Amino acid sequence: MGWLIGRAAAMADPQKARIKVMEKLQGLSKLDDPESAVVPILIDAILLVECYRAARHEITFLPELRESVDAMLRDLTAIEKSDAVVAR
């Protein structure tokens, strides 16, 4: 896959790498079932963050992934609480 971003390029310019990934992800809307492609990745990302939380050695981009996962989980928790209040 020629579009993949190498480790050196990602570490040299993370913002440019993120933009390249976002451009690639725009094609998800053309898949028959984009959720079936994205949800397993989100699950793996959450599990990866949890596996390496408080690890002795830091993995490149893990702090950013942890922040993203934690923010998503906070948002989902807020939505669940809001839905519970509305349901009462």
PyMOL commands that place a pseudoatom at each C-alpha (Angstrom):
pseudoatom trace, name=CA, resn=MET, resi=1, chain=A, elem=C, hetatm=0, pos=[0.000, 0.000, 0.000]
pseudoatom trace, name=CA, resn=GLY, resi=2, chain=A, elem=C, hetatm=0, pos=[1.739, 3.109, -1.220]
pseudoatom trace, name=CA, resn=TRP, resi=3, chain=A, elem=C, hetatm=0, pos=[-0.191, 5.561, 0.922]
pseudoatom trace, name=CA, resn=LEU, resi=4, chain=A, elem=C, hetatm=0, pos=[1.103, 4.181, 4.223]
pseudoatom trace, name=CA, resn=ILE, resi=5, chain=A, elem=C, hetatm=0, pos=[3.056, 6.601, 6.340]
pseudoatom trace, name=CA, resn=GLY, resi=6, chain=A, elem=C, hetatm=0, pos=[6.411, 5.363, 7.546]
pseudoatom trace, name=CA, resn=ARG, resi=7, chain=A, elem=C, hetatm=0, pos=[7.497, 5.683, 11.160]
pseudoatom trace, name=CA, resn=ALA, resi=8, chain=A, elem=C, hetatm=0, pos=[10.208, 8.225, 10.327]
pseudoatom trace, name=CA, resn=ALA, resi=9, chain=A, elem=C, hetatm=0, pos=[7.801, 10.449, 8.367]
pseudoatom trace, name=CA, resn=ALA, resi=10, chain=A, elem=C, hetatm=0, pos=[5.142, 10.224, 11.068]
pseudoatom trace, name=CA, resn=MET, resi=11, chain=A, elem=C, hetatm=0, pos=[7.612, 11.142, 13.793]
pseudoatom trace, name=CA, resn=ALA, resi=12, chain=A, elem=C, hetatm=0, pos=[9.204, 13.937, 11.757]
pseudoatom trace, name=CA, resn=ASP, resi=13, chain=A, elem=C, hetatm=0, pos=[5.899, 15.686, 11.032]
pseudoatom trace, name=CA, resn=PRO, resi=14, chain=A, elem=C, hetatm=0, pos=[2.957, 14.190, 12.950]
pseudoatom trace, name=CA, resn=GLN, resi=15, chain=A, elem=C, hetatm=0, pos=[0.523, 16.874, 11.781]
pseudoatom trace, name=CA, resn=LYS, resi=16, chain=A, elem=C, hetatm=0, pos=[1.311, 16.235, 8.121]
pseudoatom trace, name=CA, resn=ALA, resi=17, chain=A, elem=C, hetatm=0, pos=[0.925, 12.497, 8.745]
pseudoatom trace, name=CA, resn=ARG, resi=18, chain=A, elem=C, hetatm=0, pos=[-2.477, 13.046, 10.399]
pseudoatom trace, name=CA, resn=ILE, resi=19, chain=A, elem=C, hetatm=0, pos=[-3.636, 15.105, 7.419]
pseudoatom trace, name=CA, resn=LYS, resi=20, chain=A, elem=C, hetatm=0, pos=[-2.557, 12.319, 5.051]
pseudoatom trace, name=CA, resn=VAL, resi=21, chain=A, elem=C, hetatm=0, pos=[-4.507, 9.789, 7.134]
pseudoatom trace, name=CA, resn=MET, resi=22, chain=A, elem=C, hetatm=0, pos=[-7.613, 12.014, 7.172]
pseudoatom trace, name=CA, resn=GLU, resi=23, chain=A, elem=C, hetatm=0, pos=[-7.444, 12.324, 3.394]
pseudoatom trace, name=CA, resn=LYS, resi=24, chain=A, elem=C, hetatm=0, pos=[-7.308, 8.542, 3.121]
pseudoatom trace, name=CA, resn=LEU, resi=25, chain=A, elem=C, hetatm=0, pos=[-10.207, 8.071, 5.554]
pseudoatom trace, name=CA, resn=GLN, resi=26, chain=A, elem=C, hetatm=0, pos=[-12.506, 10.226, 3.429]
pseudoatom trace, name=CA, resn=GLY, resi=27, chain=A, elem=C, hetatm=0, pos=[-12.952, 7.147, 1.278]
pseudoatom trace, name=CA, resn=LEU, resi=28, chain=A, elem=C, hetatm=0, pos=[-14.734, 5.356, 4.138]
pseudoatom trace, name=CA, resn=SER, resi=29, chain=A, elem=C, hetatm=0, pos=[-18.019, 6.914, 3.073]
pseudoatom trace, name=CA, resn=LYS, resi=30, chain=A, elem=C, hetatm=0, pos=[-17.824, 4.924, -0.157]
pseudoatom trace, name=CA, resn=LEU, resi=31, chain=A, elem=C, hetatm=0, pos=[-17.664, 1.559, 1.608]
pseudoatom trace, name=CA, resn=ASP, resi=32, chain=A, elem=C, hetatm=0, pos=[-20.845, -0.508, 1.831]
pseudoatom trace, name=CA, resn=ASP, resi=33, chain=A, elem=C, hetatm=0, pos=[-20.558, -0.742, 5.621]
pseudoatom trace, name=CA, resn=PRO, resi=34, chain=A, elem=C, hetatm=0, pos=[-17.958, 1.709, 6.949]
pseudoatom trace, name=CA, resn=GLU, resi=35, chain=A, elem=C, hetatm=0, pos=[-18.877, 0.966, 10.551]
pseudoatom trace, name=CA, resn=SER, resi=36, chain=A, elem=C, hetatm=0, pos=[-17.769, -2.640, 10.146]
pseudoatom trace, name=CA, resn=ALA, resi=37, chain=A, elem=C, hetatm=0, pos=[-14.310, -1.357, 9.176]
pseudoatom trace, name=CA, resn=VAL, resi=38, chain=A, elem=C, hetatm=0, pos=[-14.001, 1.362, 11.814]
pseudoatom trace, name=CA, resn=VAL, resi=39, chain=A, elem=C, hetatm=0, pos=[-15.516, -0.196, 14.929]
pseudoatom trace, name=CA, resn=PRO, resi=40, chain=A, elem=C, hetatm=0, pos=[-12.991, -3.059, 15.235]
pseudoatom trace, name=CA, resn=ILE, resi=41, chain=A, elem=C, hetatm=0, pos=[-10.163, -0.529, 14.926]
pseudoatom trace, name=CA, resn=LEU, resi=42, chain=A, elem=C, hetatm=0, pos=[-11.675, 1.614, 17.679]
pseudoatom trace, name=CA, resn=ILE, resi=43, chain=A, elem=C, hetatm=0, pos=[-11.994, -1.446, 19.889]
pseudoatom trace, name=CA, resn=ASP, resi=44, chain=A, elem=C, hetatm=0, pos=[-8.358, -2.371, 19.224]
pseudoatom trace, name=CA, resn=ALA, resi=45, chain=A, elem=C, hetatm=0, pos=[-7.250, 1.209, 19.943]
pseudoatom trace, name=CA, resn=ILE, resi=46, chain=A, elem=C, hetatm=0, pos=[-9.072, 1.207, 23.276]
pseudoatom trace, name=CA, resn=LEU, resi=47, chain=A, elem=C, hetatm=0, pos=[-7.586, -2.154, 24.225]
pseudoatom trace, name=CA, resn=LEU, resi=48, chain=A, elem=C, hetatm=0, pos=[-4.111, -1.042, 23.143]
pseudoatom trace, name=CA, resn=VAL, resi=49, chain=A, elem=C, hetatm=0, pos=[-4.335, 2.067, 25.294]
pseudoatom trace, name=CA, resn=GLU, resi=50, chain=A, elem=C, hetatm=0, pos=[-5.483, 0.040, 28.279]
pseudoatom trace, name=CA, resn=CYS, resi=51, chain=A, elem=C, hetatm=0, pos=[-2.727, -2.559, 27.802]
pseudoatom trace, name=CA, resn=TYR, resi=52, chain=A, elem=C, hetatm=0, pos=[0.006, 0.065, 27.786]
pseudoatom trace, name=CA, resn=ARG, resi=53, chain=A, elem=C, hetatm=0, pos=[-1.432, 2.415, 30.426]
pseudoatom trace, name=CA, resn=ALA, resi=54, chain=A, elem=C, hetatm=0, pos=[1.301, 3.014, 33.024]
pseudoatom trace, name=CA, resn=ALA, resi=55, chain=A, elem=C, hetatm=0, pos=[3.864, 0.995, 31.072]
pseudoatom trace, name=CA, resn=ARG, resi=56, chain=A, elem=C, hetatm=0, pos=[7.505, 1.606, 31.962]
pseudoatom trace, name=CA, resn=HIS, resi=57, chain=A, elem=C, hetatm=0, pos=[8.496, 2.568, 28.442]
pseudoatom trace, name=CA, resn=GLU, resi=58, chain=A, elem=C, hetatm=0, pos=[6.415, 4.876, 26.308]
pseudoatom trace, name=CA, resn=ILE, resi=59, chain=A, elem=C, hetatm=0, pos=[5.396, 3.845, 22.808]
pseudoatom trace, name=CA, resn=THR, resi=60, chain=A, elem=C, hetatm=0, pos=[5.468, 6.457, 20.036]
pseudoatom trace, name=CA, resn=PHE, resi=61, chain=A, elem=C, hetatm=0, pos=[2.072, 8.159, 19.615]
pseudoatom trace, name=CA, resn=LEU, resi=62, chain=A, elem=C, hetatm=0, pos=[0.573, 6.204, 22.517]
pseudoatom trace, name=CA, resn=PRO, resi=63, chain=A, elem=C, hetatm=0, pos=[0.011, 9.381, 24.567]
pseudoatom trace, name=CA, resn=GLU, resi=64, chain=A, elem=C, hetatm=0, pos=[-1.952, 10.895, 21.674]
pseudoatom trace, name=CA, resn=LEU, resi=65, chain=A, elem=C, hetatm=0, pos=[-3.924, 7.690, 21.214]
pseudoatom trace, name=CA, resn=ARG, resi=66, chain=A, elem=C, hetatm=0, pos=[-4.616, 7.534, 24.939]
pseudoatom trace, name=CA, resn=GLU, resi=67, chain=A, elem=C, hetatm=0, pos=[-5.849, 11.140, 24.931]
pseudoatom trace, name=CA, resn=SER, resi=68, chain=A, elem=C, hetatm=0, pos=[-8.080, 10.492, 21.907]
pseudoatom trace, name=CA, resn=VAL, resi=69, chain=A, elem=C, hetatm=0, pos=[-9.501, 7.296, 23.375]
pseudoatom trace, name=CA, resn=ASP, resi=70, chain=A, elem=C, hetatm=0, pos=[-10.069, 8.915, 26.764]
pseudoatom trace, name=CA, resn=ALA, resi=71, chain=A, elem=C, hetatm=0, pos=[-11.816, 11.901, 25.135]
pseudoatom trace, name=CA, resn=MET, resi=72, chain=A, elem=C, hetatm=0, pos=[-14.034, 9.593, 23.089]
pseudoatom trace, name=CA, resn=LEU, resi=73, chain=A, elem=C, hetatm=0, pos=[-14.895, 7.536, 26.177]
pseudoatom trace, name=CA, resn=ARG, resi=74, chain=A, elem=C, hetatm=0, pos=[-15.706, 10.724, 28.133]
pseudoatom trace, name=CA, resn=ASP, resi=75, chain=A, elem=C, hetatm=0, pos=[-17.993, 11.900, 25.325]
pseudoatom trace, name=CA, resn=LEU, resi=76, chain=A, elem=C, hetatm=0, pos=[-19.708, 8.517, 25.129]
pseudoatom trace, name=CA, resn=THR, resi=77, chain=A, elem=C, hetatm=0, pos=[-20.185, 8.460, 28.905]
pseudoatom trace, name=CA, resn=ALA, resi=78, chain=A, elem=C, hetatm=0, pos=[-21.709, 11.949, 28.799]
pseudoatom trace, name=CA, resn=ILE, resi=79, chain=A, elem=C, hetatm=0, pos=[-24.084, 10.842, 26.041]
pseudoatom trace, name=CA, resn=GLU, resi=80, chain=A, elem=C, hetatm=0, pos=[-25.092, 7.752, 28.041]
pseudoatom trace, name=CA, resn=LYS, resi=81, chain=A, elem=C, hetatm=0, pos=[-25.781, 9.894, 31.123]
pseudoatom trace, name=CA, resn=SER, resi=82, chain=A, elem=C, hetatm=0, pos=[-27.752, 12.389, 29.051]
pseudoatom trace, name=CA, resn=ASP, resi=83, chain=A, elem=C, hetatm=0, pos=[-29.798, 9.604, 27.482]
pseudoatom trace, name=CA, resn=ALA, resi=84, chain=A, elem=C, hetatm=0, pos=[-30.481, 8.155, 30.933]
pseudoatom trace, name=CA, resn=VAL, resi=85, chain=A, elem=C, hetatm=0, pos=[-31.766, 11.503, 32.202]
pseudoatom trace, name=CA, resn=VAL, resi=86, chain=A, elem=C, hetatm=0, pos=[-34.008, 11.914, 29.168]
pseudoatom trace, name=CA, resn=ALA, resi=87, chain=A, elem=C, hetatm=0, pos=[-35.339, 8.360, 29.572]
pseudoatom trace, name=CA, resn=ARG, resi=88, chain=A, elem=C, hetatm=0, pos=[-36.532, 9.042, 33.128]
for i in range(1, 88): cmd.bond("trace and resi %d" % i, "trace and resi %d" % (i + 1))
show_as sticks, trace
zoom trace
